[in-house]
Amino acid sequence: MPPLRLLHQRDIDPQQWDGCIAQAPNKLPYAYYHYLCAMTDEWLALVAGDYQAVMPLPIRKKYGIRYVYRPPFIQQLGIFRRNLFPDETCIYLFYQALARHVAYINYSVEAHSIAYTPKFRITWKPNYVLHLSESYAAICSRYHSNLKRSLKKASAVGLIIKSADLNEAISFFYNHYRERIPGLNMVDCQRLVVAARINMPYRLFAQWAMSKDGEPLAMVVWLTDEQRMIALLNGTSSLGRALGAMHFLLDRVISQHAASSRIFDFEGSALPGVARFIQNFGAISSPYATIRYFRFGIWGNHPKRYVHPDRADG
């Protein structure tokens, strides 16, 4: 493993960085250079050698102490290595360096970037994905009966799918959910507009489900690359919910990308109702982990045993 350097975002070569992310088998659109610049206050990175492996670190400071935080609209990051998943030695070296440089860490990482690390407390979070390699007929044959009924209702009333202006879709989401989602603010949402100005190697765009009269009923903001389609923001009006507009929109996207190598990432939720909504499409569990560390507190002295939720023995 080459030596690790801690670099500020301004000292990172964007082309080299994105090349490493693009070649990593566990790559995520959240980790591309310009998306990180748009969505974080500031970020650092641990970089191995000539960008053979990297670990992005969103950073803030409080009382003069630098800490890693979880920015809105970045569900998970991690360790990304050219052409290889990070092995236990790689993970150990990165986390050892991370603990040296940062006093407090609250950081979410994809599952391949986790191994037993004594200094860190690990909590698993739910996420759900749907692999689109099969035909649409095969995929929708596993839809829940409730979802199939909802799709029939949506088709019967003539719903349509259209591209959406990103600002308008974000405003729709904010207006319908600002009272329901703690901490949601328009400043964070508007960062997505900044991120959308750079559309390579990721793409950020929005879609409507509309009535045949042109009334917006549901929306999704997508963050995508050539492998993954992330439903980053999604929302529906009361009428849209009654007409199954969100079901209709997601099903149309699934039908368009079926029989491909894409992964549909629902982003998941710990809320039982949202989890049921996602699972109705046949999505499977793909959890990620939140790691916490405080150099001066009990988290550094009382490690939690590493157990992947899909292998937990209860």
Summary of the structure (lengths in Angstrom):
residues: 314
radius of gyration: 20.2
end to end distance: 35.6
largest distance: 61.2
contacts: 997
relative contact order: 0.17
helix: 36%
strand: 28%
